Amino acid sequence: MPSDAQPDTAAPRIRWWSTSPAPRLARGILLAALSCYLGITAINIISVRPTTPAMVTGLVTLAAVFVLQLVHCRPGAARAPLWSRAATLGIQCLLTFLPLAYFGIMWGAMAGFLGGSLLLLLPPRVGWPLYGLTGLSLLIPGLLQKMSVIDLLYMCQTTLLTGLVTYGLTRLTALVEEVYAARAEIARMAANSERLRLARDLHDLLGYSLSVIVLKSELLQRLIRVQHELADQEVEEVLTISRQALADVRRVAHGYRDMSLTSEMSLARSVLDAAEVETELVLDPAVEEIDTRSRTVLATVLREGVTNLLRHSKATRCGITVVIDQDTARLTLLNDGVVVDYHDPSPDSGNGLANLRQRLAEVGGRLITEGDNEATKDSAGWFRLVAEVPVAANAPQETAASNEAREKIPELG
């Protein structure tokens, strides 16, 4: 990758050979192109029928140039120390121009490799002029060998073209790997953006109300023993503010109610397609018969499942199905990626698996994952997440804590 002298500390670490499909394909194309140029030059050397020592020397030198080119095309090569880049470029110059004096036009592709390396390792203001001089430098051995004008133009043109192909494919491969490496970061940023929106709305709507409630409660603590009438008035104000705060919470949560399962399926396909995950969706036409609360919970499970797939796995294929079996609606999310470095967050840390189980339990449903039942992990290594809800949701179940609070403060009911 071309770079000026300053190292790019913000660039992500990229391995020479990626296990992801798109980066692997890009890297394979680059290696195939370099190998083809290597093969053409080897055939050219053999075709001139040199002496055995000259041919062996030429082929060994050719292999050394190829290894140097791989070093220069590796990710992060442009961020190596200046002395290291200067040393490898100097060696490549010697291995390029010395055999050129003997093999002539047959060695021209290796000068193209040198031009590509100059573009990859040096700042543009230096690399591009040196790249042009590399192409023009081939005029000297051509003139010494009394080549025709056509042969001279051909040698210069093929040399410059080889350098451009090497530089372009290396840059394209690096860009593909950087974009693919950012996939999990994009999913994390989207989830964080939604959490920040919720936190901002809660702060804006409830900050003032809760502050007033605290102040009123402190005042009540002082008045309750000496001025009962004034204390009663303050209690009424606290209750009014509390009811307003409760209404504000419901308005904030409105964005999480009545989620459309059809829309979430469409969004999941769009996100997974952008992440190059082959996706198959099956949606039961009778999905609209599912109770609104149950349908919203399934949509929430789908959103969290897709987010976890992008953030914690290396999936390349995914299947999402929603079917209705008698009185039960079932969402199944399959992927061929192994979940890595994922720990179930606490119930208070966001829409983790614990929160999803709680949401499903509130409507009489259940969540099944690979960890819950060994049968959910098939022999091919596919990961399965299954959420089941009744088509007609049950009434919400109140906890003992909420019942106790209702008994203590009946006015808030």
C-alpha positions in Angstrom: 0.0 0.0 0.0 1.4 3.4 -0.8 2.1 5.6 2.1 4.2 8.6 3.1 6.8 8.3 5.8 4.2 8.5 8.6 2.9 5.2 9.8 -0.9 4.7 9.9 -1.5 3.6 13.4 -5.3 3.6 12.9 -5.2 1.0 10.1 -6.5 -2.4 11.2 -4.3 -5.4 11.4 -4.6 -7.6 8.3 -3.2 -11.0 7.8 -1.5 -12.1 4.6 -4.0 -14.9 4.1 -7.6 -14.3 5.4 -10.1 -17.0 6.1 -13.0 -14.9 5.0 -14.3 -15.5 1.4 -14.0 -12.0 -0.1 -10.5 -11.2 1.1 -9.4 -14.8 0.3 -10.6 -14.4 -3.3 -8.9 -11.0 -3.7 -5.6 -12.4 -2.3 -5.9 -15.4 -4.6 -6.3 -13.2 -7.7 -3.2 -11.2 -6.7 -1.2 -14.4 -6.3 -2.4 -15.8 -9.5 -1.5 -12.6 -11.4 2.0 -12.6 -9.9 2.5 -16.3 -10.7 1.4 -15.8 -14.3 4.1 -13.0 -14.8 6.6 -15.3 -13.1 5.7 -18.2 -15.4 5.9 -16.0 -18.6 9.4 -14.8 -17.7 10.5 -18.4 -16.9 9.3 -19.5 -20.3 11.1 -16.6 -21.9 14.3 -17.6 -20.2 14.1 -21.2 -21.4 13.1 -20.1 -24.9 16.4 -18.3 -25.6 18.2 -21.6 -24.9 21.0 -20.2 -22.6 23.8 -22.3 -21.2 22.8 -24.5 -18.2 24.6 -22.3 -15.6 22.9 -19.2 -17.1 19.5 -20.8 -17.1 19.8 -22.0 -13.5 21.1 -18.6 -12.3 18.2 -16.9 -14.1 15.6 -19.2 -12.6 17.0 -18.8 -9.1 17.1 -15.1 -9.5 13.5 -15.1 -10.8 12.4 -17.0 -7.7 14.2 -14.5 -5.5 12.5 -11.6 -7.2 9.1 -13.3 -6.8 9.7 -13.7 -3.0 10.7 -10.1 -2.7 7.6 -9.1 -4.5 5.4 -11.1 -2.1 7.1 -9.3 0.7 6.4 -5.9 -0.9 2.7 -6.9 -1.5 2.0 -8.0 2.0 -0.4 -6.0 4.1 1.4 -3.3 6.1 4.6 -3.4 4.0 4.5 0.4 3.4 4.6 1.0 7.2 7.9 -0.9 7.6 10.9 1.2 8.7 12.5 3.2 6.0 15.8 1.4 6.2 14.0 -2.0 5.7 12.1 -0.7 2.6 15.2 0.8 1.1 17.2 -2.4 1.6 14.6 -4.7 0.0 14.1 -2.2 -2.9 17.8 -2.0 -3.4 18.1 -5.8 -3.6 15.2 -5.9 -6.1 16.9 -3.3 -8.3 20.0 -5.4 -8.5 18.1 -8.6 -9.2 16.1 -6.7 -11.9 18.8 -4.8 -13.9 21.7 -7.2 -13.7 19.8 -10.1 -15.4 18.3 -7.6 -17.8 21.7 -7.0 -19.4 21.9 -10.7 -20.3 18.3 -11.7 -21.0 17.1 -8.4 -22.5 13.5 -8.0 -23.4 12.7 -11.5 -22.0 13.3 -10.1 -18.4 11.1 -7.1 -18.9 8.3 -8.3 -16.6 10.6 -8.2 -13.6 11.3 -4.5 -14.2 7.5 -4.2 -14.0 7.5 -5.9 -10.6 10.1 -3.3 -9.5 7.9 -0.4 -10.7 4.9 -1.9 -8.7 7.1 -2.2 -5.6 8.2 1.5 -5.9 4.5 2.6 -6.0 3.6 0.3 -3.0 6.5 1.3 -0.7 7.2 4.9 -1.4 5.2 8.1 -1.0 3.3 9.0 -4.2 5.5 12.1 -4.9 8.5 9.8 -5.1 7.1 6.5 -6.2 5.4 7.7 -9.4 8.4 9.5 -10.9 10.6 6.5 -10.1 8.0 4.2 -11.6 8.1 6.2 -14.9 11.9 6.2 -14.9 11.9 2.4 -14.4 9.9 2.0 -17.6 12.1 4.4 -19.6 15.3 2.7 -18.3 14.6 -0.3 -20.4 15.4 1.8 -23.5 19.1 1.6 -22.6 19.6 -2.2 -22.8 17.2 -2.2 -25.8 19.4 0.3 -27.7 22.6 -1.5 -26.8 21.1 -4.7 -28.3 20.0 -2.7 -31.3 16.3 -3.5 -30.9 13.8 -2.1 -33.3 11.6 0.8 -32.3 8.6 -1.6 -32.1 10.4 -3.9 -29.7 11.5 -0.9 -27.6 8.0 0.5 -27.3 6.7 -3.0 -26.5 9.2 -3.6 -23.7 8.5 -0.2 -22.1 4.7 -0.5 -22.4 4.6 -4.1 -20.9 6.9 -3.1 -18.1 4.7 -0.1 -17.1 1.6 -2.3 -17.4 3.0 -5.0 -15.2 3.8 -2.4 -12.5 0.3 -1.0 -12.7 -1.4 -4.4 -12.4 0.8 -5.3 -9.5 0.1 -2.1 -7.7 -3.6 -2.0 -8.5 -4.3 -5.6 -7.4 -2.4 -5.2 -4.2 -4.3 -2.0 -3.3 -7.6 -3.5 -4.2 -6.9 -6.6 -2.0 -6.0 -4.4 0.9 -9.1 -2.3 0.6 -11.3 -5.5 0.4 -9.7 -6.8 3.6 -10.1 -3.5 5.4 -13.8 -3.3 4.5 -14.4 -6.9 5.5 -12.6 -6.4 8.8 -14.9 -3.5 9.6 -18.1 -5.6 9.4 -18.3 -6.4 13.1 -17.5 -2.8 13.9 -20.4 -1.5 11.7 -22.8 -3.8 13.6 -21.4 -2.7 16.9 -21.8 1.0 16.0 -25.4 0.4 14.9 -26.3 -1.2 18.2 -24.5 1.5 20.2 -26.3 4.2 18.2 -29.7 2.8 19.2 -28.6 2.5 22.9 -27.3 6.1 22.8 -30.7 7.2 21.4 -32.5 5.5 24.2 -30.1 6.9 26.9 -30.5 10.4 25.4 -34.3 10.2 25.4 -34.4 8.9 28.9 -32.1 11.7 30.1 -34.0 14.4 28.3 -37.4 13.3 29.4 -36.8 11.9 32.9 -33.8 13.9 34.2 -35.9 16.9 35.4 -38.8 14.8 36.7 -36.6 12.5 38.8 -34.6 15.4 40.1 -37.8 17.1 41.3 -39.0 13.8 42.9 -35.8 13.5 44.8 -36.1 17.1 46.1 -39.7 16.7 47.0 -39.0 13.4 48.9 -36.3 15.2 50.9 -38.7 17.9 51.7 -41.4 15.3 52.8 -38.8 13.7 55.1 -38.6 17.0 57.0 -42.3 17.9 56.9 -43.9 14.6 57.7 -43.6 15.0 61.5 -44.5 18.7 61.8 -46.7 19.9 59.0 -49.1 17.1 57.9 -51.2 19.3 55.6 -48.2 20.6 53.7 -46.8 17.1 53.6 -50.1 15.8 52.0 -49.8 18.5 49.3 -46.2 17.6 48.6 -47.2 13.9 48.2 -49.8 14.9 45.7 -47.2 16.7 43.7 -44.7 13.8 43.8 -47.4 11.5 42.6 -48.3 13.8 39.7 -44.6 14.1 38.7 -44.2 10.3 39.0 -47.2 9.7 36.7 -45.7 12.1 34.2 -42.3 10.3 34.4 -44.1 6.9 33.8 -45.8 8.4 30.8 -42.4 9.7 29.5 -40.9 6.2 29.9 -43.7 4.7 27.9 -43.2 7.3 25.1 -39.5 6.4 25.0 -40.3 2.7 24.8 -42.8 3.3 22.0 -40.0 2.8 19.5 -39.6 -0.8 20.8 -43.3 -1.6 20.6 -45.3 -3.0 17.7 -42.1 -3.9 15.7 -42.9 -5.3 12.3 -41.5 -8.8 11.8 -41.8 -8.4 8.1 -39.7 -5.2 8.2 -37.1 -6.8 10.4 -36.8 -9.8 8.0 -36.2 -7.4 5.1 -33.7 -5.4 7.2 -31.9 -8.6 8.1 -31.5 -9.6 4.5 -30.2 -6.2 3.6 -27.6 -6.2 6.4 -26.5 -9.8 5.8 -26.2 -9.2 2.0 -24.0 -6.2 2.7 -21.8 -8.4 4.9 -21.6 -11.0 2.1 -23.5 -13.6 4.1 -25.6 -15.9 1.8 -29.1 -15.7 3.3 -32.3 -17.7 2.8 -35.5 -16.3 4.3 -38.8 -18.1 4.8 -41.8 -16.2 6.2 -45.1 -17.8 6.9 -47.9 -15.8 5.1 -50.0 -16.1 8.3 -47.5 -14.1 10.3 -50.0 -11.2 10.7 -52.2 -13.6 12.8 -49.6 -13.5 15.6 -50.4 -11.4 18.6 -48.8 -8.0 18.4 -46.8 -8.5 21.6 -45.6 -11.9 20.4 -44.7 -10.6 17.0 -42.7 -7.8 18.5 -40.7 -10.2 20.8 -39.9 -12.3 17.7 -38.7 -9.3 15.8 -36.5 -8.3 18.8 -35.0 -11.8 18.9 -34.3 -11.7 15.2 -32.6 -8.3 15.5 -30.4 -9.5 18.4 -29.6 -12.8 16.6 -28.4 -11.0 13.4 -26.4 -8.6 15.5 -24.7 -11.4 17.4 -24.1 -13.3 14.1 -22.2 -10.2 12.6 -20.3 -9.4 15.8 -19.4 -12.8 17.2 -19.1 -15.3 14.2 -17.5 -15.8 10.9 -20.7 -17.0 9.1 -20.9 -17.2 5.3 -24.4 -18.7 5.2 -27.5 -18.0 7.2 -31.1 -19.3 7.2 -34.0 -17.5 8.9 -37.5 -19.0 9.0 -40.7 -18.0 10.7 -43.5 -20.6 10.7 -46.8 -21.1 12.6 -47.4 -24.6 14.0 -50.9 -24.7 15.4 -50.9 -22.3 18.3 -47.1 -21.7 18.3 -45.1 -19.3 16.2 -41.5 -20.3 15.8 -38.5 -18.2 14.7 -35.3 -20.2 13.7 -32.0 -18.6 12.9 -29.2 -20.9 11.5 -25.7 -19.9 10.6 -22.5 -21.9 9.7 -20.2 -19.7 11.8 -18.9 -20.7 15.2 -19.7 -18.1 17.9 -16.4 -16.9 19.3 -15.5 -15.0 22.4 -19.2 -14.4 23.3 -20.3 -14.3 26.9 -24.0 -13.8 27.8 -24.3 -10.4 29.3 -26.1 -9.7 32.5 -29.9 -9.0 32.4 -29.2 -5.3 32.9 -26.6 -4.9 30.1 -28.9 -4.7 27.1 -30.8 -7.1 24.8 -28.5 -10.1 25.6 -29.7 -13.7 25.6 -30.8 -13.3 29.2 -33.0 -10.4 28.3 -34.4 -12.2 25.3 -35.4 -15.2 27.5 -37.1 -12.8 29.9 -39.0 -11.1 27.1 -40.1 -14.4 25.7 -41.2 -15.7 29.2 -43.4 -12.6 29.6 -45.5 -13.7 26.6 -45.4 -17.4 27.5 -42.6 -18.3 25.0 -39.1 -19.8 25.3 -35.6 -19.4 23.8 -33.4 -22.4 22.7 -29.8 -22.0 21.7 -26.8 -24.2 21.1 -25.8 -24.0 24.7 -29.3 -25.0 26.0 -29.6 -28.3 24.2 -26.9 -30.4 22.5 -29.4 -31.4 19.9 -29.5 -27.8 18.6 -25.9 -28.1 17.4 -25.8 -30.3 14.3 -22.8 -32.4 13.2 -21.8 -29.8 10.5 -21.2 -27.2 13.1 -24.2 -25.0 12.4 -25.4 -22.8 15.2 -29.1 -22.6 15.8 -31.2 -20.1 17.8 -34.9 -20.9 18.1 -37.6 -18.6 19.7 -41.1 -19.9 20.3 -44.1 -17.8 21.3 -47.9 -18.5 21.4 -49.8 -17.0 18.5 -52.1 -15.4 21.1 -49.8 -14.0 23.8 -50.5 -14.6 27.5 -51.2 -11.7 29.9 -47.9 -10.3 31.2 -46.7 -11.9 34.4 -46.0 -9.6 37.4 -43.1 -10.4 39.6 -43.3 -10.5 43.4 -41.4 -7.2 43.6 -43.9 -5.5 41.4 -46.9 -6.9 43.4 -45.3 -5.7 46.6 -44.7 -2.2 45.2 -48.3 -2.1 43.9 -49.6 -2.9 47.4 -47.5 -0.2 49.0 -48.4 2.5 46.5 -51.9 1.8 45.1 -52.3 5.3 43.8 -49.8 4.6 41.0 -51.9 1.8 39.6 
